[in-house]
């Protein structure tokens, strides 16, 4: 099911500094990896396109020095009940990040720009908001909901895809996720931003490892 929309989903530039940014702890150099299995149930799928929108030169512009890139698409499957499946698009870059919040905002600005260059059918709702799920020590995380056209609407299914984009930044890594459930997709529902943020924080603990 070609519903991974990370490369076409935009973001919105929100520059909102506060004192909390300065308190982000730097726990040393880390990198991002993409294991075959994450969160006990998601299995890596073959990549048809990059999940992480942007090349390494752009990552450098966002504030990721000496950036390296990671991409992976994951899914869960139940042959007895295909609609119970889940999808997870993950991408990111790692290197040296002096100002995690500035880097995160620059990433969302890039996503907004990419959306505006597109066909105009993909759009975001509101602005990215800060979330603080458990396990997010040393990072800032924001999520934003969006909508876009389905790649293939068949059998009276929805023609529009609703999703939640989350991204985090710390002193070594910048990562983004788009978690989706097939049942929600078919019903035209958007994943809960709180749940998406919590899943993103859990994934960060798995894919972020010491260098």
BELGI-V362942 format. One record per pair of residues at least 4 apart in sequence whose C-alpha atoms are under 6 Angstrom apart, sorted by the first residue. I is the first residue (numbers start at 1). J is the second residue. Records with the same first field share a line. If there is no record, write none. Layout:
I: J, J
This chain:
6: 51
7: 51, 53
10: 111, 112, 115
11: 108, 111, 112
12: 108, 109, 112, 127
13: 105, 108, 109
14: 105
24: 138
25: 138
26: 171
29: 172, 211
30: 172, 209, 210, 211
31: 94, 208, 209, 211
32: 207, 208
33: 207
36: 43, 44
37: 42, 43
38: 42
42: 74, 75, 76
43: 74, 75
44: 73, 74
45: 73, 74
51: 71, 91
52: 91, 92
54: 58
59: 64
60: 64, 65
62: 103, 106
63: 97, 103
64: 95, 96, 97
65: 95, 96
66: 95
67: 93, 94, 95
68: 93, 94
69: 92, 93
70: 91, 92
71: 90, 91
72: 90
73: 88, 89, 90
74: 87, 88
75: 86, 87, 88
76: 85, 86
77: 85
78: 82
83: 182, 183
85: 182
86: 180, 181, 182
87: 179, 180
88: 178, 179
89: 177, 178
90: 176, 177
91: 175, 176
92: 174, 175
93: 173, 174
94: 172, 173
95: 172
96: 172
97: 171, 172
100: 169, 170, 171
104: 169
121: 148
122: 147, 148
123: 146, 147
124: 145, 146
125: 145, 146
128: 142, 143, 144
129: 142, 143
130: 141, 142
131: 141, 142
133: 198
136: 201
139: 169, 170
140: 168, 169
141: 167, 168
142: 166, 167
143: 165, 166
144: 164, 165
145: 163, 164
146: 162, 163
147: 161, 162
148: 160, 161
149: 159, 160, 161
150: 159, 160, 161
153: 157, 159
162: 190
163: 190
164: 178
165: 177, 178
166: 176, 177
167: 175, 176
168: 174, 175
169: 173, 174
184: 188, 189
185: 189
193: 197
204: 208
